[in-house]
Amino acid sequence: MAIQILKDLRGLRVHVIHPPDEERVSLVEHLRRIGCSVETVWPVPADWPAADIVLLAIEQDARAEIVRLLKTDPHTRPTLIAVVGYENPSTLQLVLESGAVAVVERPIRPFGLLTNLTIARSLWLEREEARKRFAKLERKLSGIQKIQKAKSILMENQGLSEEDAYQSIRRQAMAKRVPMEDMAVSIINAAELLNFKPRG
């Protein structure tokens, strides 16, 4: 996986949110040498740029704008790397709040940048995979709960056994060519409309 990430760095869209100074010029040069497609912006934008990786300068005089950006919630937030010039409690707090997966120190040096990019991208990909797995499990659990509630309604109002209630939902779902979860929601909605209440 690490080798693939290294290969994938070439051509990745990188957005550098950094004041226009020599540090930014140096950072952009190093990133382009690695093979990244780089764009720059300052001041801090109101929304996340369309990029794979964002390098964000943690500037105290732009704290309000940084906090505002961090509060926006895109569908998929890019890999975030913080760029810091000095360490103090206020800067470190902002780095932690940002959810950055790596930190690049100023003055910018070529050594370590590729390592930081690789580690940051690897951690971000792992985090995204975990988020997707969690969302899938949440959907599955929600579906199980809906089917359970629909079974209870059928058992209560039609005098069916648990197995018969399950098979009834299954048959109806197959007949209408919809997922069982959708059929369960229809049963629950119908029951609420008719004011049926399952036990428990």
KAWOUR-V626782 format. One line per field, one symbol per residue. phi: phi as a letter, one per 40 degrees, with the letter a starting at -180 (. if undefined). A space follows every 10 residues. Layout:
BEGIN
phi = ???
END
This chain:
BEGIN
phi = .ccccdcccc gccbbbcadc bcccdccccc cccchccbbb aacdccbccc acbbbbccbc cbdccccccc ccbcdbcccb bcbbbabadc ccccccccgd cabbccccbc cgcccccccc cccccccccc cccccccccc cccccccccc dccccccbgc cccccccccc ccccccfbcd cccccccccc ccccgcbccg
END
